[in-house]
Amino acid sequence: MEFELTDEQTAYQDLARQFSDGELAPFAAQWDEKEEFPKAVLNKAGELGFCGLYTPEAAGGLGLPRLDASIIFEELARGCTSTAAFLTIHNMALWMVASFGEAAARDKFCPGLVSGEKLASYCLTEPGAGSDAAALKTAARRVAGGYVLDGVKAFISGAGDTDVLVVMARLVNGEVAQQGASGICAFAVEAESTGIGFGRKEAKMGWNSQPTRQVIFENVFVPEGHRLGAEGDGFKIAMKGLDGGRINIATCSVGTAQAAVEQSRTYLGERKAFGQFIGSFQGLQFKLADMATNLVASRQMVRLAAAKLDRGSPDATTYCAMAKRFATDMCFEVCNDALQLHGGYGYIKEFPLERHVRDTRVHQILEGTNEIMRVIIGRRLLLDSTAAVL
Ligand SMILES: Cc1cc2nc3c(=O)[nH]c(=O)nc-3n(C[C@H](O)[C@H](O)[C@H](O)COP(=O)(O)OP(=O)(O)OC[C@H]3O[C@@H](n4cnc5c(N)ncnc54)[C@H](O)[C@@H]3O)c2cc1C
């Protein structure tokens, strides 16, 4: 068992830190305030390979292990949580196209998505189907040469500003919808296809450097070659994407908490109260100690889950759920504690703490709520053989 980073991982970490310090951190507050989606910066990230980190090399990606990708995402989130989080969703959607698409879909979509000139969204949630995603109703009717999609997707990150939509939809033969998870197909769909419309940009608590919108499909034709995997495999493919996605989102919480701890450490040595630096109060030293401990525990949990996914462990899904639950809860608390350590200054926008709290809050909700993570973990512990997990 090796806990130190390899030379190669350290080199990627340095590269990502440089990019984060130069291209993300200085602008994060402005993007948040003005709700700007920094597409040009995402394009620059693509030039460094950050848009296709774990996409197979055959499809033009770097083909990195998830562990290495998480080391990079952590550094990016240290600079801008929201932009890094969008980049993780783009990476997940691209990986799905590259891994499960036929040549027609791979050749058409992967080059632009890898380079960052084009961006992708992941479309699973619907207005009436979030946690119970297998209840989705968007229909995929078989027609000559492909499928026609009808339905509405909700809360889609990047929607309206992205070029490729990875869409999960229910197969309908004639008038009969195929029920259950096994009736779902996944598709790569051009966002500018005829019949696609977008809802208003949602006004959100955080994640303001990326738009969130509904996507409305009305009679949208998708060629057969743009289906990902076999008919009926869509839900499995969507969940495979989310295993890695959950590591990524958890990593974004870790990177943000790292920034919050660093900022708190500095502040404890600068701010005075009662004639002394507030860092001299043991109560605050204990608080900082707990924050750092929870941060490191979260990081290790995320890296363990990533290593399990890289090795194809049968328990990878459970570990990804545990890491997502633990790291997003712990790191949200770390950011909130950091805000408290800054007193009134923590609450105003001149300091980044309130943004860290707003941005990490949604990580407890999306890519499966933390209640659903407990459902996944509990089911494995109680219904299956527990030996491997424990
Ligand atoms: C900013 C943002 C960006 C998003 N981006 C995307 C995206 O890009 N693509 C996409 O597909 N989706 C996206 N989502 C959607 C997100 O994944 C869903 O909001 C999430 O899965 C929860 O679904 P829901 O909102 O319908 O809540 P519901 O499913 O209605 O849940 C409501 C509450 O009930 C709880 N609950 C539900 N079932 C159970 C159960 N069995 N046991 C215990 N508790 C339960 C939930 O945990 C939650 O607390 C995004 C959401 C947000 C807020």
The ligand as an SDF file (V2000), in Angstrom:
LIG
                    3D

 53 58  0  0  0  0  0  0  0  0999 V2000
  -27.3880   22.8970   -9.1320 C   0  0  0  0  0  0  0  0  0  0  0  0
  -27.8180   21.5310   -9.5630 C   0  0  0  0  0  0  0  0  0  0  0  0
  -27.2400   20.9440  -10.6680 C   0  0  0  0  0  0  0  0  0  0  0  0
  -27.6640   19.7000  -11.1120 C   0  0  0  0  0  0  0  0  0  0  0  0
  -27.1130   19.1580  -12.2370 N   0  0  0  0  0  0  0  0  0  0  0  0
  -27.6460   18.0240  -12.7640 C   0  0  0  0  0  0  0  0  0  0  0  0
  -27.1830   17.5440  -14.0340 C   0  0  0  0  0  0  0  0  0  0  0  0
  -26.2780   18.1180  -14.6350 O   0  0  0  0  0  0  0  0  0  0  0  0
  -27.7850   16.4480  -14.5490 N   0  0  0  0  0  0  0  0  0  0  0  0
  -28.8010   15.7920  -13.9130 C   0  0  0  0  0  0  0  0  0  0  0  0
  -29.2720   14.7940  -14.4390 O   0  0  0  0  0  0  0  0  0  0  0  0
  -29.2440   16.2170  -12.6990 N   0  0  0  0  0  0  0  0  0  0  0  0
  -28.7070   17.3240  -12.1170 C   0  0  0  0  0  0  0  0  0  0  0  0
  -29.1710   17.7980  -10.9140 N   0  0  0  0  0  0  0  0  0  0  0  0
  -30.2900   17.1130  -10.2710 C   0  0  0  0  0  0  0  0  0  0  0  0
  -29.9120   16.3870   -8.9890 C   0  0  0  0  0  0  0  0  0  0  0  0
  -29.1460   15.2510   -9.2830 O   0  0  0  0  0  0  0  0  0  0  0  0
  -31.2150   16.0750   -8.2430 C   0  0  0  0  0  0  0  0  0  0  0  0
  -31.7270   17.3080   -7.7550 O   0  0  0  0  0  0  0  0  0  0  0  0
  -31.0360   15.0950   -7.1060 C   0  0  0  0  0  0  0  0  0  0  0  0
  -30.7240   13.8080   -7.5990 O   0  0  0  0  0  0  0  0  0  0  0  0
  -32.2730   14.9900   -6.2100 C   0  0  0  0  0  0  0  0  0  0  0  0
  -33.4350   14.8210   -6.9400 O   0  0  0  0  0  0  0  0  0  0  0  0
  -34.7130   15.7550   -6.6230 P   0  0  0  0  0  0  0  0  0  0  0  0
  -34.2280   17.1590   -6.6560 O   0  0  0  0  0  0  0  0  0  0  0  0
  -35.7910   15.3660   -7.5430 O   0  0  0  0  0  0  0  0  0  0  0  0
  -35.0980   15.4210   -5.1170 O   0  0  0  0  0  0  0  0  0  0  0  0
  -36.1250   14.2780   -4.6520 P   0  0  0  0  0  0  0  0  0  0  0  0
  -35.7880   12.9950   -5.2990 O   0  0  0  0  0  0  0  0  0  0  0  0
  -37.4910   14.7920   -4.8100 O   0  0  0  0  0  0  0  0  0  0  0  0
  -35.7710   14.1870   -3.1050 O   0  0  0  0  0  0  0  0  0  0  0  0
  -36.3350   15.0570   -2.1130 C   0  0  0  0  0  0  0  0  0  0  0  0
  -35.7860   14.6190   -0.7480 C   0  0  0  0  0  0  0  0  0  0  0  0
  -36.2110   13.2850   -0.4650 O   0  0  0  0  0  0  0  0  0  0  0  0
  -35.0700   12.4760   -0.1890 C   0  0  0  0  0  0  0  0  0  0  0  0
  -35.3310   11.1050   -0.6310 N   0  0  0  0  0  0  0  0  0  0  0  0
  -35.8090   10.7030   -1.8350 C   0  0  0  0  0  0  0  0  0  0  0  0
  -35.8860    9.3640   -1.8740 N   0  0  0  0  0  0  0  0  0  0  0  0
  -35.4450    8.9050   -0.6770 C   0  0  0  0  0  0  0  0  0  0  0  0
  -35.2890    7.6040   -0.0940 C   0  0  0  0  0  0  0  0  0  0  0  0
  -35.5830    6.4870   -0.7770 N   0  0  0  0  0  0  0  0  0  0  0  0
  -34.8180    7.5180    1.1860 N   0  0  0  0  0  0  0  0  0  0  0  0
  -34.4970    8.6490    1.8720 C   0  0  0  0  0  0  0  0  0  0  0  0
  -34.6120    9.8870    1.3620 N   0  0  0  0  0  0  0  0  0  0  0  0
  -35.0840   10.0170    0.1100 C   0  0  0  0  0  0  0  0  0  0  0  0
  -33.9180   13.1290   -0.9320 C   0  0  0  0  0  0  0  0  0  0  0  0
  -32.6530   12.7710   -0.4080 O   0  0  0  0  0  0  0  0  0  0  0  0
  -34.2520   14.6050   -0.7310 C   0  0  0  0  0  0  0  0  0  0  0  0
  -33.7830   15.0120    0.5340 O   0  0  0  0  0  0  0  0  0  0  0  0
  -28.7060   19.0210  -10.4100 C   0  0  0  0  0  0  0  0  0  0  0  0
  -29.2810   19.6110   -9.2740 C   0  0  0  0  0  0  0  0  0  0  0  0
  -28.8480   20.8480   -8.8500 C   0  0  0  0  0  0  0  0  0  0  0  0
  -29.5000   21.4540   -7.6310 C   0  0  0  0  0  0  0  0  0  0  0  0
  1  2  1  0
  2  3  1  0
  2 52  2  0
  3  4  2  0
  4  5  1  0
  4 50  1  0
  5  6  2  0
  6  7  1  0
  6 13  1  0
  7  8  2  0
  7  9  1  0
  9 10  1  0
 10 11  2  0
 10 12  1  0
 12 13  2  0
 13 14  1  0
 14 15  1  0
 14 50  1  0
 15 16  1  0
 16 17  1  0
 16 18  1  0
 18 19  1  0
 18 20  1  0
 20 21  1  0
 20 22  1  0
 22 23  1  0
 23 24  1  0
 24 25  2  0
 24 26  1  0
 24 27  1  0
 27 28  1  0
 28 29  2  0
 28 30  1  0
 28 31  1  0
 31 32  1  0
 32 33  1  0
 33 34  1  0
 33 48  1  0
 34 35  1  0
 35 36  1  0
 35 46  1  0
 36 37  1  0
 36 45  1  0
 37 38  2  0
 38 39  1  0
 39 40  1  0
 39 45  2  0
 40 41  1  0
 40 42  2  0
 42 43  1  0
 43 44  2  0
 44 45  1  0
 46 47  1  0
 46 48  1  0
 48 49  1  0
 50 51  2  0
 51 52  1  0
 52 53  1  0
M  END
$$$$
